[in-house]
Amino acid sequence: MCSVGGPMDVELAERLKGKKYRCNDCGTTFEAVGKHPVCPSCQSENVTLV
Amino acid sequence: MRYDLKEGNLLLKGKNSFILIGRAKRLFILFIETFEKELCQTVREDDLIAVSAPEGGDPRQAFMLLELIREYNMPVMVLPKGHPGSGRLNMVVSAGPEIIPGCGIMRGTHPEQNVICASEEFSGFSFYSDGGFVRIESGLLGRVADNSGMNIDIVRIPDSELRY
């Protein structure tokens, strides 16, 4: 299994666009991609960009 | 062109390759694992999950991959550039509200989920979630896939027909 995307000539490190969030309900910090981050531990949408 | 995904999946068959598209069905978190970090992507019930087989193969295998993501929330792996395993991936997966097939990319080496490795047959296509439907567009002068002249067969297949 894999995830794919982006042109071949771009290094992987440059393509990472995750943002770090902290869950305001359980305190978990995580990195997410996309517009609607949800805490991976408690599924709360009450998260803050850190 | 819009196709209803509530009752099954959509198989887009080219001459030598295919893409299977299903609906996520429920909200879950897709974990994307790289060698350095873990990324979380929220997948919503109407988002698309696409499995691409750039050299063709058995659609039932693609359905298994789709189900591993959709039903069992298996994480996806991102390989570093030049990894020998990249060439062994005959099917790859992508999820999100929009999915764009890309031909000039190396399998398994990128974490972005809106682009999926596909054969040249799907160049110019794009897939969008549209309230339980998938909207297929072709980049060829903005025409829809059915009129693109790309000889892509589009078949609706229920889950039951794709299970062993």
Backbone of each chain as ProteinMPNN parsed JSONL, in Angstrom:
{"seq_chain_A": "MCSVGGPMDVELAERLKGKKYRCNDCGTTFEAVGKHPVCPSCQSENVTLV", "coords_chain_A": {"N_chain_A": [[0.844, -1.194, 0.0], [0.403, 2.266, -0.58], [0.932, 5.802, -0.654], [0.448, 8.258, -3.052], [1.538, 10.96, -5.17], [2.143, 14.176, -6.636], [4.808, 15.682, -8.561], [7.596, 13.878, -10.009], [10.043, 15.1, -9.825], [10.309, 16.539, -7.552], [11.538, 16.728, -4.339], [10.794, 14.569, -1.598], [10.803, 15.685, 1.008], [10.289, 18.341, 0.543], [7.709, 18.271, -0.176], [6.086, 17.742, 1.933], [3.398, 18.888, 3.667], [2.15, 19.037, 6.063], [0.444, 20.271, 8.983], [0.957, 21.183, 12.379], [-1.076, 20.296, 15.107], [-2.911, 20.725, 18.175], [-4.993, 18.874, 20.267], [-7.758, 20.179, 21.893], [-9.315, 18.84, 23.642], [-8.24, 16.354, 24.48], [-5.553, 16.722, 24.535], [-3.709, 15.636, 22.797], [-1.064, 15.929, 20.473], [-0.604, 16.356, 17.009], [0.159, 15.828, 13.523], [-1.306, 17.075, 10.63], [-2.873, 16.813, 7.397], [-4.86, 18.522, 4.962], [-8.152, 20.116, 5.103], [-9.8, 19.802, 7.291], [-8.91, 19.081, 10.144], [-8.89, 16.404, 12.468], [-8.734, 15.086, 15.705], [-6.609, 12.34, 16.119], [-6.74, 10.68, 18.298], [-9.073, 11.071, 19.915], [-11.017, 11.823, 18.152], [-12.008, 14.375, 18.156], [-13.008, 17.548, 16.87], [-12.184, 19.809, 17.931], [-9.612, 21.402, 17.793], [-6.383, 23.006, 17.84], [-4.205, 24.986, 15.932], [-0.744, 24.696, 16.202]], "CA_chain_A": [[0.0, 0.0, 0.0], [1.207, 3.479, -0.583], [0.285, 7.059, -0.972], [1.205, 8.841, -4.153], [1.136, 12.289, -5.607], [3.201, 15.146, -6.862], [5.73, 15.356, -9.646], [8.761, 13.083, -9.617], [11.263, 15.883, -9.664], [10.258, 17.277, -6.292], [11.961, 15.875, -3.224], [9.747, 14.26, -0.633], [10.82, 16.61, 2.141], [9.691, 19.604, 0.132], [6.294, 18.063, -0.461], [5.329, 17.561, 3.163], [2.707, 20.126, 3.981], [1.343, 18.855, 7.248], [0.493, 21.306, 10.017], [0.856, 20.584, 13.71], [-2.256, 20.691, 15.87], [-3.099, 20.165, 19.513], [-6.406, 18.655, 20.581], [-8.147, 20.9, 23.101], [-10.085, 17.958, 24.512], [-7.435, 15.302, 25.109], [-4.164, 17.157, 24.634], [-2.841, 14.992, 21.807], [-0.522, 16.741, 19.382], [-0.495, 15.543, 15.805], [0.38, 16.568, 12.29], [-2.414, 16.73, 9.741], [-3.019, 17.433, 6.089], [-6.258, 18.725, 4.635], [-8.825, 21.299, 5.639], [-10.625, 19.518, 8.465], [-8.174, 18.192, 11.044], [-9.612, 15.755, 13.56], [-7.793, 14.434, 16.602], [-6.56, 10.893, 15.874], [-6.956, 9.921, 19.531], [-10.452, 11.129, 20.435], [-11.885, 12.218, 17.041], [-12.555, 15.713, 18.37], [-12.649, 18.585, 15.901], [-11.793, 20.957, 18.739], [-8.144, 21.382, 17.739], [-5.753, 24.31, 17.639], [-2.942, 24.981, 15.205], [0.353, 25.082, 17.102]], "C_chain_A": [[0.876, 1.24, 0.0], [0.327, 4.679, -0.869], [1.107, 7.702, -2.077], [0.724, 10.246, -4.46], [2.337, 13.162, -5.849], [4.145, 14.726, -7.971], [6.978, 14.657, -9.137], [9.975, 13.929, -9.271], [11.284, 16.719, -8.39], [10.613, 16.331, -5.155], [10.833, 15.711, -2.207], [9.668, 15.296, 0.484], [10.154, 17.941, 1.795], [8.187, 19.484, -0.03], [5.447, 17.931, 0.804], [4.695, 18.886, 3.581], [1.796, 19.964, 5.198], [1.495, 20.022, 8.221], [0.294, 20.629, 11.367], [-0.335, 21.167, 14.462], [-2.187, 20.084, 17.263], [-4.592, 20.025, 19.743], [-6.727, 19.356, 21.895], [-8.92, 20.024, 24.078], [-9.214, 16.917, 25.22], [-5.947, 15.641, 25.16], [-3.218, 16.534, 23.626], [-2.328, 16.017, 20.786], [-0.31, 15.824, 18.179], [-0.269, 16.447, 14.613], [-0.678, 16.113, 11.277], [-2.288, 17.442, 8.408], [-4.517, 17.586, 5.82], [-6.88, 19.848, 5.43], [-9.551, 21.054, 6.955], [-9.902, 18.575, 9.411], [-9.049, 17.673, 12.177], [-8.591, 15.022, 14.405], [-7.78, 12.921, 16.348], [-6.825, 10.057, 17.119], [-8.416, 9.892, 19.961], [-11.464, 11.58, 19.382], [-12.551, 13.582, 17.247], [-12.107, 16.649, 17.254], [-12.21, 19.861, 16.607], [-10.27, 20.972, 18.854], [-7.622, 22.777, 17.44], [-4.436, 24.131, 16.896], [-1.832, 25.437, 16.151], [1.583, 25.504, 16.299]], "O_chain_A": [[1.982, 1.226, 0.54], [-0.834, 4.571, -1.262], [2.337, 7.685, -2.03], [-0.365, 10.654, -4.054], [3.422, 12.91, -5.324], [4.261, 13.54, -8.28], [7.37, 14.82, -7.982], [10.836, 13.503, -8.501], [12.196, 17.52, -8.186], [10.036, 15.25, -5.037], [10.028, 16.618, -1.999], [8.578, 15.73, 0.856], [9.535, 18.581, 2.645], [7.474, 20.488, -0.02], [4.22, 18.004, 0.739], [5.39, 19.875, 3.815], [0.798, 20.67, 5.338], [2.539, 20.672, 8.274], [-0.434, 19.644, 11.487], [-0.566, 22.376, 14.449], [-1.51, 19.084, 17.5], [-5.364, 20.939, 19.453], [-6.042, 19.147, 22.896], [-9.155, 20.423, 25.218], [-9.413, 16.628, 26.4], [-5.169, 14.911, 25.773], [-2.035, 16.873, 23.603], [-3.084, 16.862, 20.305], [0.107, 14.674, 18.317], [-0.474, 17.659, 14.676], [-0.909, 14.917, 11.098], [-1.689, 18.512, 8.299], [-5.336, 16.863, 6.388], [-6.252, 20.45, 6.301], [-9.883, 22.005, 7.663], [-10.239, 17.393, 9.48], [-9.84, 18.412, 12.764], [-7.674, 14.401, 13.869], [-8.836, 12.288, 16.362], [-7.104, 8.862, 17.017], [-8.944, 8.842, 20.325], [-12.65, 11.707, 19.686], [-13.541, 13.9, 16.588], [-10.984, 16.558, 16.758], [-11.903, 20.865, 15.965], [-9.712, 20.6, 19.887], [-8.32, 23.613, 16.866], [-3.654, 23.231, 17.202], [-1.973, 26.456, 16.826], [2.607, 25.862, 16.881]]}, "seq_chain_B": "MRYDLKEGNLLLKGKNSFILIGRAKRLFILFIETFEKELCQTVREDDLIAVSAPEGGDPRQAFMLLELIREYNMPVMVLPKGHPGSGRLNMVVSAGPEIIPGCGIMRGTHPEQNVICASEEFSGFSFYSDGGFVRIESGLLGRVADNSGMNIDIVRIPDSELRY", "coords_chain_B": {"N_chain_B": [[-19.801, 14.498, -15.934], [-21.858, 12.754, -13.634], [-21.829, 10.206, -11.17], [-23.569, 7.948, -9.152], [-22.445, 6.912, -6.034], [-23.502, 5.704, -3.886], [-24.598, 3.194, -3.947], [-22.603, 1.51, -4.672], [-19.504, 0.99, -6.415], [-17.28, 2.621, -8.736], [-15.876, 1.638, -11.707], [-13.319, 2.488, -13.758], [-12.235, 1.7, -16.793], [-9.453, 1.433, -18.75], [-7.554, 0.644, -21.714], [-5.301, -0.755, -20.861], [-5.169, -0.375, -18.164], [-6.692, 0.531, -15.004], [-8.951, 2.376, -12.865], [-10.4, 2.225, -9.74], [-13.1, 3.526, -8.017], [-14.473, 4.424, -4.947], [-16.846, 5.318, -2.365], [-16.158, 6.888, 0.747], [-17.904, 6.431, 2.874], [-18.068, 6.804, 5.677], [-16.902, 8.934, 8.353], [-13.449, 8.975, 8.948], [-10.036, 8.698, 10.103], [-7.319, 8.886, 8.067], [-4.213, 7.502, 8.214], [-1.07, 8.526, 7.262], [1.961, 7.307, 6.653], [5.262, 8.219, 6.767], [8.858, 7.898, 6.434], [9.826, 9.637, 8.271], [7.771, 10.801, 9.747], [4.33, 10.931, 10.912], [1.362, 11.592, 9.241], [-1.917, 12.893, 9.495], [-4.994, 12.495, 7.926], [-8.174, 13.718, 7.553], [-10.904, 11.911, 6.539], [-13.958, 12.193, 5.028], [-17.458, 11.169, 4.955], [-18.51, 11.357, 2.351], [-16.272, 11.605, 0.826], [-13.901, 10.564, -1.677], [-12.414, 7.394, -2.378], [-9.813, 6.156, -4.144], [-8.448, 3.585, -6.118], [-5.723, 2.867, -8.009], [-4.607, 1.08, -10.816], [-2.01, 1.032, -12.62], [-0.95, -0.712, -14.528], [-2.961, -2.412, -14.99], [-4.836, -5.335, -13.919], [-6.47, -7.309, -11.408], [-9.652, -6.28, -10.63], [-10.8, -7.042, -8.239], [-8.717, -7.236, -6.447], [-8.096, -4.551, -6.222], [-10.409, -3.7, -4.985], [-10.149, -4.985, -2.529], [-8.028, -3.543, -1.464], [-9.226, -1.042, -1.325], [-11.183, -1.609, 0.585], [-9.582, -2.261, 2.785], [-8.663, 0.227, 3.491], [-11.07, 1.692, 3.82], [-12.834, 0.188, 5.473], [-11.211, -0.932, 7.438], [-9.376, 0.924, 8.106], [-6.624, 0.932, 7.523], [-3.301, 2.105, 7.636], [-1.54, 4.154, 5.177], [1.503, 3.916, 3.337], [4.389, 5.852, 2.696], [6.974, 5.757, 0.509], [10.513, 6.388, 0.47], [12.258, 8.285, -2.073], [13.61, 6.387, -4.743], [13.434, 3.995, -3.491], [13.484, 0.459, -3.619], [11.113, -0.915, -3.402], [9.136, 0.582, -4.563], [8.755, -0.011, -7.265], [7.433, -2.383, -7.089], [4.859, -1.978, -6.474], [1.844, -2.574, -7.608], [-0.626, -1.549, -7.418], [-2.084, 1.424, -6.232], [-3.232, 3.838, -3.805], [-5.546, 6.493, -3.065], [-7.134, 9.164, -1.298], [-9.843, 11.436, -0.637], [-11.6, 14.612, -1.14], [-11.159, 15.374, -3.727], [-9.536, 13.906, -6.509], [-6.767, 13.523, -8.513], [-5.575, 11.969, -11.312], [-2.181, 11.237, -11.988], [0.489, 11.023, -14.259], [3.258, 11.253, -14.461], [4.698, 10.444, -12.124], [6.352, 8.839, -9.395], [5.602, 5.753, -8.087], [4.294, 5.499, -4.831], [5.882, 7.342, -3.489], [5.139, 9.778, -2.535], [3.41, 11.921, -0.249], [1.079, 13.4, -0.639], [-2.407, 13.403, -1.022], [-4.166, 14.01, -3.023], [-3.39, 13.448, -5.55], [-2.978, 10.765, -7.731], [-1.063, 8.012, -8.815], [-1.225, 7.011, -12.15], [-1.962, 5.476, -15.349], [-1.11, 6.716, -18.651], [-3.503, 6.753, -19.937], [-5.349, 7.952, -18.333], [-4.707, 10.548, -18.224], [-5.361, 13.945, -17.729], [-7.824, 13.594, -16.608], [-10.081, 14.154, -13.855], [-11.409, 13.683, -10.59], [-14.156, 14.304, -8.532], [-15.656, 14.604, -5.368], [-19.132, 14.724, -4.828], [-21.486, 15.135, -3.035], [-22.172, 12.34, -2.337], [-22.04, 11.426, -4.847], [-19.771, 10.867, -7.593], [-18.062, 13.17, -9.487], [-16.914, 13.296, -12.672], [-14.413, 14.705, -14.546], [-12.898, 15.724, -17.576], [-9.812, 16.879, -18.681], [-9.629, 17.596, -21.253], [-10.344, 20.08, -23.077], [-12.288, 20.678, -21.312], [-14.313, 18.863, -21.539], [-16.593, 16.242, -20.555], [-15.787, 12.965, -19.235], [-17.03, 10.909, -20.716], [-17.178, 11.918, -23.255], [-14.657, 12.281, -24.061], [-13.141, 10.868, -25.814], [-11.24, 9.09, -25.044], [-11.521, 6.404, -24.781], [-12.316, 5.131, -22.398], [-13.949, 2.892, -20.414], [-16.747, 3.091, -18.329], [-17.971, 1.676, -15.507], [-20.465, 0.714, -13.257], [-20.187, -0.965, -10.229], [-21.422, -3.067, -7.763], [-20.484, -3.662, -4.298], [-20.745, -6.39, -3.688], [-20.174, -7.767, -6.019], [-17.501, -7.535, -6.261], [-16.283, -8.838, -4.274], [-14.442, -11.714, -3.164]], "CA_chain_B": [[-20.719, 13.382, -15.702], [-21.926, 12.371, -12.232], [-22.224, 8.822, -10.937], [-23.957, 7.699, -7.767], [-21.578, 5.942, -5.361], [-24.148, 5.209, -2.661], [-24.943, 1.783, -4.098], [-21.485, 0.696, -5.127], [-18.244, 1.6, -6.811], [-17.168, 2.941, -10.15], [-14.661, 1.114, -12.315], [-12.955, 3.152, -15.005], [-11.34, 0.749, -17.436], [-8.777, 1.78, -19.984], [-7.115, -0.533, -22.459], [-4.295, -1.506, -20.104], [-5.138, 0.052, -16.767], [-8.013, 0.915, -14.497], [-9.063, 3.048, -11.568], [-11.626, 1.896, -9.013], [-13.446, 4.625, -7.114], [-15.557, 4.17, -4.011], [-17.163, 6.377, -1.406], [-15.609, 6.543, 2.062], [-19.059, 5.94, 3.633], [-18.114, 7.322, 7.047], [-15.729, 9.741, 8.71], [-12.352, 8.296, 9.632], [-8.733, 9.35, 9.929], [-6.352, 8.128, 7.29], [-2.845, 7.737, 8.68], [-0.089, 8.481, 6.184], [3.23, 7.073, 7.348], [6.508, 8.399, 6.037], [9.971, 7.428, 7.249], [10.145, 10.629, 9.304], [6.639, 11.291, 10.536], [2.985, 10.458, 10.609], [0.404, 12.637, 8.904], [-3.301, 12.467, 9.64], [-5.907, 13.129, 6.982], [-9.574, 13.438, 7.836], [-11.685, 11.468, 5.386], [-15.378, 12.331, 5.36], [-18.252, 10.076, 4.389], [-18.704, 11.489, 0.907], [-14.994, 11.676, 0.124], [-13.611, 9.464, -2.594], [-11.214, 6.575, -2.23], [-9.511, 5.632, -5.474], [-7.345, 2.645, -6.251], [-5.261, 2.899, -9.391], [-3.76, -0.019, -11.284], [-1.46, 1.582, -13.862], [-0.705, -1.762, -15.522], [-4.097, -3.311, -14.971], [-4.865, -6.361, -12.892], [-7.778, -7.806, -10.997], [-10.391, -5.266, -9.851], [-11.087, -7.532, -6.885], [-7.573, -6.831, -5.624], [-8.284, -3.12, -5.959], [-11.489, -3.583, -4.006], [-9.578, -5.358, -1.223], [-7.249, -2.391, -1.002], [-10.207, -0.018, -0.954], [-11.823, -2.029, 1.831], [-8.604, -2.151, 3.875], [-8.66, 1.635, 3.888], [-12.407, 2.17, 4.175], [-13.45, -0.573, 6.568], [-10.267, -1.3, 8.497], [-8.537, 2.101, 8.378], [-5.212, 0.597, 7.436], [-2.518, 3.271, 7.219], [-0.81, 4.052, 3.913], [2.939, 4.131, 3.499], [5.072, 6.657, 1.684], [8.353, 5.289, 0.395], [11.461, 7.424, 0.024], [12.654, 8.202, -3.476], [14.628, 5.403, -5.053], [13.224, 2.752, -2.75], [13.198, -0.609, -4.586], [9.731, -1.378, -3.277], [8.24, 1.401, -5.372], [8.452, -0.71, -8.508], [6.628, -3.577, -6.832], [3.483, -1.586, -6.157], [1.034, -2.606, -8.828], [-1.834, -0.759, -7.171], [-1.868, 2.496, -5.255], [-4.509, 4.346, -3.293], [-5.633, 7.902, -2.724], [-8.436, 9.48, -0.71], [-10.101, 12.855, -0.434], [-12.734, 15.163, -1.896], [-10.81, 15.438, -5.148], [-8.408, 13.038, -6.838], [-6.284, 13.818, -9.852], [-4.587, 11.007, -11.788], [-0.935, 11.814, -12.487], [1.242, 9.999, -14.984], [4.703, 11.405, -14.334], [5.1, 10.374, -10.726], [6.869, 7.541, -8.986], [4.665, 5.132, -7.152], [4.568, 5.302, -3.414], [6.932, 8.202, -2.966], [4.643, 11.106, -2.166], [2.352, 11.841, 0.753], [-0.139, 14.133, -0.968], [-3.447, 12.428, -1.319], [-5.096, 14.409, -4.084], [-2.85, 13.001, -6.828], [-2.723, 9.324, -7.701], [-0.326, 7.496, -9.962], [-2.097, 6.328, -13.103], [-1.371, 5.374, -16.676], [-1.365, 7.837, -19.56], [-4.906, 6.716, -20.369], [-6.164, 8.802, -17.462], [-4.164, 11.905, -18.231], [-6.364, 14.977, -17.955], [-9.054, 13.323, -15.858], [-10.115, 14.515, -12.447], [-12.569, 13.115, -9.905], [-14.557, 15.17, -7.427], [-16.792, 14.199, -4.545], [-20.256, 15.619, -5.072], [-22.655, 14.715, -2.257], [-22.504, 10.931, -2.541], [-21.747, 11.123, -6.244], [-18.45, 11.277, -8.071], [-18.137, 13.953, -10.727], [-15.708, 13.031, -13.463], [-14.146, 15.722, -15.557], [-11.733, 15.496, -18.418], [-9.113, 18.133, -18.973], [-9.607, 17.839, -22.693], [-11.266, 21.161, -23.435], [-13.362, 20.74, -20.329], [-15.385, 17.915, -21.817], [-16.701, 15.176, -19.568], [-15.053, 11.767, -19.616], [-17.722, 10.121, -21.725], [-17.0, 12.508, -24.576], [-13.254, 12.678, -24.196], [-12.499, 10.099, -26.861], [-10.096, 8.373, -24.474], [-11.84, 4.982, -24.721], [-12.405, 4.668, -21.014], [-15.255, 2.335, -20.071], [-17.122, 3.417, -16.955], [-18.898, 0.633, -15.091], [-20.846, 0.72, -11.845], [-20.102, -2.327, -9.688], [-21.699, -3.138, -6.321], [-19.47, -4.332, -3.482], [-20.918, -7.842, -3.712], [-19.558, -8.326, -7.23], [-16.048, -7.385, -6.184], [-15.765, -9.677, -3.187], [-14.168, -13.104, -3.522]], "C_chain_B": [[-20.672, 12.99, -14.225], [-22.418, 10.931, -12.113], [-22.487, 8.634, -9.447], [-23.058, 6.616, -7.167], [-22.249, 5.324, -4.142], [-24.424, 3.712, -2.746], [-23.775, 0.925, -4.57], [-20.287, 1.533, -5.523], [-18.258, 1.868, -8.309], [-15.832, 2.42, -10.654], [-14.446, 1.818, -13.65], [-11.874, 2.313, -15.673], [-10.771, 1.34, -18.722], [-8.364, 0.507, -20.686], [-6.194, -1.396, -21.604], [-4.26, -1.166, -18.618], [-6.555, 0.342, -16.303], [-7.872, 1.702, -13.211], [-10.411, 2.66, -10.977], [-11.888, 3.007, -8.005], [-14.628, 4.215, -6.243], [-15.756, 5.358, -3.083], [-16.657, 5.942, -0.039], [-16.67, 5.968, 2.999], [-19.164, 6.463, 5.06], [-16.858, 8.14, 7.307], [-14.679, 8.854, 9.382], [-11.061, 9.067, 9.372], [-7.811, 8.408, 9.185], [-4.954, 8.495, 7.771], [-1.886, 7.518, 7.521], [1.284, 8.419, 6.834], [4.398, 7.304, 6.4], [7.627, 7.876, 6.922], [10.245, 8.377, 8.413], [8.98, 10.931, 10.234], [5.346, 10.605, 10.146], [2.092, 11.662, 10.346], [-0.998, 12.055, 9.029], [-4.158, 13.218, 8.622], [-7.338, 12.733, 7.327], [-10.281, 13.074, 6.538], [-13.146, 11.482, 5.797], [-16.218, 11.365, 4.534], [-18.457, 10.161, 2.882], [-17.408, 11.645, 0.126], [-14.804, 10.432, -0.748], [-12.394, 8.682, -2.106], [-10.98, 5.934, -3.586], [-8.328, 4.678, -5.391], [-6.978, 2.597, -7.732], [-4.372, 1.707, -9.678], [-3.178, 0.403, -12.63], [-1.145, 0.54, -14.938], [-1.846, -2.767, -15.55], [-3.988, -4.335, -13.86], [-6.3, -6.739, -12.581], [-8.5, -6.73, -10.184], [-10.736, -5.719, -8.438], [-9.935, -7.206, -5.934], [-7.695, -5.359, -5.256], [-9.367, -2.907, -4.91], [-11.008, -3.958, -2.606], [-8.807, -4.181, -0.63], [-8.183, -1.273, -0.539], [-10.848, -0.344, 0.399], [-10.862, -1.959, 3.02], [-8.537, -0.72, 4.397], [-9.998, 2.008, 4.515], [-12.977, 1.481, 5.417], [-12.507, -0.786, 7.742], [-9.268, -0.205, 8.808], [-7.049, 1.76, 8.425], [-4.428, 1.828, 6.994], [-1.874, 3.056, 5.851], [0.64, 4.45, 4.156], [3.473, 4.982, 2.359], [6.527, 6.228, 1.664], [9.27, 6.442, 0.005], [11.829, 7.211, -1.438], [13.742, 7.16, -3.669], [14.464, 4.094, -4.309], [12.852, 1.64, -3.733], [11.759, -1.112, -4.525], [8.763, -0.615, -4.15], [7.809, 0.678, -6.641], [7.579, -1.932, -8.329], [5.167, -3.253, -6.55], [2.663, -1.577, -7.435], [-0.295, -1.878, -8.658], [-1.549, 0.248, -6.065], [-3.202, 3.148, -4.908], [-4.415, 5.828, -2.951], [-7.031, 8.166, -2.173], [-8.593, 10.979, -0.56], [-11.269, 13.34, -1.264], [-12.442, 15.348, -3.377], [-9.568, 14.592, -5.381], [-8.047, 13.267, -8.298], [-5.292, 12.736, -10.264], [-3.366, 11.726, -12.352], [-0.093, 10.733, -13.123], [2.741, 10.075, -14.723], [5.193, 11.371, -12.91], [5.538, 8.959, -10.386], [5.98, 6.969, -7.888], [5.16, 5.099, -5.721], [5.526, 6.279, -2.779], [6.43, 9.556, -2.487], [3.46, 11.009, -1.215], [1.054, 12.54, 0.367], [-1.198, 13.158, -1.459], [-4.364, 12.84, -2.461], [-4.587, 14.027, -5.472], [-2.553, 11.513, -6.723], [-2.02, 8.905, -8.982], [-1.278, 6.718, -10.866], [-1.39, 6.256, -14.448], [-1.742, 6.603, -17.502], [-2.833, 7.895, -19.972], [-5.774, 7.663, -19.564], [-5.624, 10.226, -17.355], [-5.278, 12.913, -18.534], [-7.675, 14.755, -17.23], [-8.947, 13.891, -14.448], [-11.439, 14.052, -11.863], [-12.887, 13.96, -8.685], [-15.734, 14.543, -6.68], [-17.899, 15.224, -4.691], [-21.497, 15.061, -4.372], [-23.092, 13.283, -2.476], [-22.305, 10.487, -3.98], [-20.261, 11.404, -6.491], [-18.672, 12.028, -9.385], [-16.814, 13.759, -11.463], [-15.576, 14.112, -14.516], [-12.909, 15.325, -16.334], [-11.113, 16.836, -18.742], [-9.083, 18.478, -20.444], [-10.703, 18.828, -23.062], [-12.48, 21.199, -22.521], [-14.492, 19.765, -20.574], [-15.427, 16.83, -20.744], [-16.071, 13.906, -20.127], [-15.723, 11.003, -20.756], [-17.46, 10.628, -23.133], [-15.539, 12.819, -24.881], [-12.549, 11.966, -25.334], [-11.338, 9.266, -26.358], [-10.346, 6.865, -24.354], [-11.751, 4.424, -23.306], [-13.832, 4.159, -20.793], [-15.542, 2.63, -18.609], [-18.253, 2.477, -16.538], [-19.196, 0.772, -13.607], [-20.87, -0.723, -11.334], [-20.416, -2.306, -8.197], [-20.597, -3.901, -5.589], [-19.534, -5.85, -3.643], [-20.26, -8.486, -4.928], [-18.042, -8.27, -7.2], [-15.433, -8.213, -5.069], [-15.499, -11.075, -3.704], [-15.245, -13.998, -2.935]], "O_chain_B": [[-19.597, 12.903, -13.631], [-23.3, 10.496, -12.853], [-21.726, 9.101, -8.6], [-22.929, 5.529, -7.73], [-21.642, 4.514, -3.441], [-24.479, 3.034, -1.72], [-23.948, -0.264, -4.837], [-20.088, 2.642, -5.026], [-19.133, 1.402, -9.039], [-14.783, 2.729, -10.089], [-15.283, 1.748, -14.55], [-10.747, 2.225, -15.185], [-11.502, 1.694, -19.646], [-8.776, -0.586, -20.298], [-6.293, -2.623, -21.62], [-3.384, -1.645, -17.899], [-7.492, 0.391, -17.1], [-6.827, 1.697, -12.561], [-11.44, 2.76, -11.644], [-11.004, 3.381, -7.235], [-15.644, 3.727, -6.736], [-14.937, 6.276, -3.031], [-16.719, 4.76, 0.299], [-16.364, 5.111, 3.827], [-20.269, 6.551, 5.596], [-15.877, 8.046, 6.57], [-14.999, 8.076, 10.28], [-11.011, 9.966, 8.533], [-7.559, 7.283, 9.617], [-4.563, 9.662, 7.736], [-1.889, 6.465, 6.883], [1.714, 9.369, 7.489], [4.502, 6.657, 5.358], [7.373, 7.451, 8.049], [10.825, 7.976, 9.422], [9.191, 11.281, 11.395], [5.28, 9.821, 9.199], [2.067, 12.619, 11.12], [-1.237, 10.889, 8.715], [-4.049, 14.436, 8.485], [-7.666, 11.548, 7.383], [-10.258, 13.831, 5.567], [-13.53, 10.861, 6.788], [-15.748, 10.811, 3.54], [-18.566, 9.134, 2.212], [-17.432, 11.799, -1.095], [-15.46, 9.406, -0.566], [-11.474, 9.237, -1.506], [-11.855, 5.247, -4.115], [-7.348, 4.929, -4.691], [-7.819, 2.323, -8.588], [-3.494, 1.365, -8.886], [-3.789, 0.159, -13.67], [-1.081, 0.87, -16.122], [-1.693, -3.864, -16.087], [-3.147, -4.215, -12.969], [-7.212, -6.521, -13.378], [-7.994, -6.312, -9.143], [-10.941, -4.895, -7.547], [-10.157, -6.933, -4.755], [-7.43, -4.97, -4.118], [-9.248, -2.034, -4.051], [-11.402, -3.337, -1.618], [-8.927, -3.873, 0.556], [-7.961, -0.644, 0.497], [-11.029, 0.534, 1.243], [-11.274, -1.637, 4.134], [-8.376, -0.491, 5.596], [-10.047, 2.57, 5.609], [-13.533, 2.134, 6.3], [-12.935, -0.818, 8.896], [-8.408, -0.372, 9.672], [-6.316, 2.257, 9.281], [-4.847, 2.524, 6.069], [-1.686, 1.92, 5.418], [0.949, 5.22, 5.065], [3.058, 4.843, 1.208], [7.229, 6.323, 2.671], [8.858, 7.36, -0.703], [11.724, 6.105, -1.968], [14.673, 7.057, -2.87], [15.27, 3.179, -4.477], [11.996, 1.845, -4.594], [11.253, -1.672, -5.497], [7.677, -1.111, -4.45], [6.648, 0.744, -7.043], [7.04, -2.464, -9.3], [4.34, -4.153, -6.404], [2.784, -0.663, -8.249], [-1.002, -1.622, -9.633], [-0.859, -0.053, -5.091], [-4.179, 3.014, -5.644], [-3.353, 6.341, -2.598], [-7.99, 7.484, -2.533], [-7.615, 11.705, -0.379], [-11.867, 12.566, -2.012], [-13.36, 15.466, -4.189], [-8.66, 14.564, -4.551], [-8.896, 13.215, -9.189], [-4.252, 12.596, -9.621], [-3.493, 12.698, -13.097], [0.024, 9.636, -12.577], [3.424, 9.051, -14.761], [6.025, 12.191, -12.522], [5.126, 7.999, -11.037], [5.662, 7.634, -6.901], [6.298, 4.72, -5.444], [5.948, 6.075, -1.641], [7.229, 10.397, -2.073], [2.612, 10.128, -1.352], [0.022, 12.293, 0.99], [-0.915, 12.222, -2.206], [-5.26, 12.08, -2.828], [-5.276, 14.256, -6.466], [-1.952, 11.056, -5.75], [-2.336, 9.375, -10.074], [-2.04, 5.871, -10.4], [-0.356, 6.89, -14.658], [-2.575, 7.416, -17.101], [-3.345, 8.96, -20.316], [-6.809, 8.127, -20.042], [-6.044, 11.0, -16.495], [-6.04, 12.742, -19.486], [-8.545, 15.626, -17.234], [-7.85, 14.08, -13.922], [-12.462, 14.03, -12.549], [-11.999, 14.293, -7.899], [-16.674, 14.027, -7.284], [-17.654, 16.43, -4.682], [-22.429, 14.581, -5.016], [-24.26, 13.03, -2.77], [-22.393, 9.298, -4.287], [-19.596, 12.08, -5.706], [-19.386, 11.56, -10.272], [-15.74, 14.03, -10.926], [-16.506, 14.391, -15.272], [-12.001, 14.677, -15.813], [-11.81, 17.806, -19.039], [-8.573, 19.528, -20.836], [-11.844, 18.447, -23.325], [-13.549, 21.681, -22.894], [-15.52, 19.823, -19.899], [-14.416, 16.537, -20.105], [-15.851, 13.785, -21.332], [-15.046, 10.508, -21.658], [-17.513, 9.862, -24.094], [-15.228, 13.529, -25.837], [-11.485, 12.397, -25.776], [-10.532, 8.783, -27.154], [-9.48, 6.13, -23.878], [-11.17, 3.363, -23.076], [-14.799, 4.902, -20.964], [-14.68, 2.442, -17.75], [-19.335, 2.478, -17.124], [-18.283, 0.931, -12.796], [-21.5, -1.592, -11.936], [-19.748, -1.602, -7.438], [-19.87, -4.689, -6.193], [-18.501, -6.515, -3.723], [-19.833, -9.638, -4.861], [-17.377, -8.893, -8.028], [-14.211, -8.281, -4.934], [-16.219, -11.577, -4.567], [-15.204, -15.215, -3.118]]}, "name": "protein", "num_of_chains": 2, "seq": "MCSVGGPMDVELAERLKGKKYRCNDCGTTFEAVGKHPVCPSCQSENVTLVMRYDLKEGNLLLKGKNSFILIGRAKRLFILFIETFEKELCQTVREDDLIAVSAPEGGDPRQAFMLLELIREYNMPVMVLPKGHPGSGRLNMVVSAGPEIIPGCGIMRGTHPEQNVICASEEFSGFSFYSDGGFVRIESGLLGRVADNSGMNIDIVRIPDSELRY"}
